[in-house]
């Protein structure tokens, strides 16, 4: 019984590590960063409050959060707890936090 539990725990750890690695592989290029910063300054959004959501790269945002388009960039943005958050719309994971 114990070896089976260890196998399950090891599998979960590997899958969790894969998710973290995939989130860290997302690269926002310097050109995209410039476009994002300029656009966000021109089109500010009201901040929404999300309790219990960590604003870290790789953290997911709930489906209830409306993401806003950034022209010429594959990412979306939203302002959460007074921080501009850049999100991959396919995974809803945070790719950058702009203070």
C-alpha positions as CSV (number, residue, x, y, z in Angstrom):
1,X,0.0,0.0,0.0
2,X,2.8,2.4,0.9
3,X,4.6,2.1,-2.5
4,X,1.3,2.9,-4.3
5,X,0.8,6.1,-2.2
6,X,4.4,7.2,-2.9
7,X,3.8,6.6,-6.7
8,X,0.6,8.8,-6.6
9,X,2.4,11.5,-4.6
10,X,5.3,11.4,-7.1
11,X,3.0,11.6,-10.0
12,X,1.1,14.6,-8.6
13,X,4.4,16.4,-7.9
14,X,5.6,15.8,-11.4
15,X,2.3,17.1,-12.9
16,X,2.4,20.2,-10.6
17,X,6.0,20.9,-11.6
18,X,5.0,20.7,-15.3
19,X,2.4,23.3,-14.8
20,X,4.8,25.6,-13.1
21,X,7.5,25.1,-15.7
22,X,5.0,25.8,-18.5
23,X,3.9,29.0,-16.8
24,X,7.5,30.1,-16.5
25,X,8.2,29.4,-20.2
26,X,5.9,32.2,-21.2
27,X,8.1,35.2,-22.3
28,X,6.7,38.7,-22.8
29,X,9.1,40.3,-25.3
30,X,10.5,43.8,-24.7
31,X,8.4,45.0,-27.7
32,X,5.3,43.5,-26.2
33,X,6.0,45.0,-22.8
34,X,6.3,48.4,-24.4
35,X,3.0,48.0,-26.3
36,X,1.3,46.7,-23.2
37,X,2.5,49.5,-20.9
38,X,1.6,52.2,-23.4
39,X,-1.9,50.7,-24.1
40,X,-2.6,50.3,-20.4
41,X,-1.7,53.9,-19.7
42,X,-4.0,55.1,-22.5
43,X,-6.9,52.7,-21.5
44,X,-6.9,52.5,-17.7
45,X,-9.5,50.1,-16.2
46,X,-11.2,50.3,-12.8
47,X,-9.6,47.9,-10.3
48,X,-11.5,44.8,-9.2
49,X,-11.0,43.1,-5.9
50,X,-10.2,39.4,-5.7
51,X,-9.8,37.9,-2.3
52,X,-7.6,34.9,-2.1
53,X,-6.1,35.2,-5.5
54,X,-2.3,35.5,-5.6
55,X,-1.0,37.9,-8.3
56,X,2.0,35.9,-9.2
57,X,3.2,34.8,-12.7
58,X,1.7,31.4,-13.3
59,X,-1.3,31.9,-11.0
60,X,-4.7,31.4,-12.7
61,X,-7.5,34.0,-12.6
62,X,-11.1,32.8,-12.1
63,X,-13.4,32.5,-15.2
64,X,-15.6,35.3,-13.7
65,X,-12.9,37.9,-14.3
66,X,-13.4,39.8,-17.6
67,X,-10.2,40.1,-19.6
68,X,-9.6,43.0,-21.9
69,X,-7.9,42.9,-25.3
70,X,-4.6,44.6,-26.1
71,X,-4.2,45.3,-29.8
72,X,-1.4,43.5,-31.6
73,X,-0.5,41.4,-28.5
74,X,-1.8,37.8,-27.8
75,X,-2.3,38.6,-24.1
76,X,-5.2,40.3,-22.3
77,X,-5.2,42.5,-19.2
78,X,-7.2,43.4,-16.2
79,X,-6.6,45.5,-13.1
80,X,-6.8,43.5,-9.9
81,X,-6.2,44.9,-6.4
82,X,-4.7,48.0,-8.1
83,X,-2.2,46.0,-10.1
84,X,-2.3,45.6,-13.9
85,X,-2.2,41.9,-14.6
86,X,-1.3,40.6,-18.1
87,X,-3.0,37.2,-18.7
88,X,-2.7,34.4,-21.3
89,X,-6.4,34.1,-22.5
90,X,-6.0,30.5,-23.4
91,X,-5.0,29.4,-19.9
92,X,-6.1,32.4,-17.9
93,X,-2.7,32.3,-16.2
94,X,-0.9,35.5,-15.3
95,X,2.2,36.1,-17.5
96,X,3.1,39.5,-16.0
97,X,2.2,41.9,-13.2
98,X,2.7,45.6,-13.9
99,X,2.9,47.8,-10.9
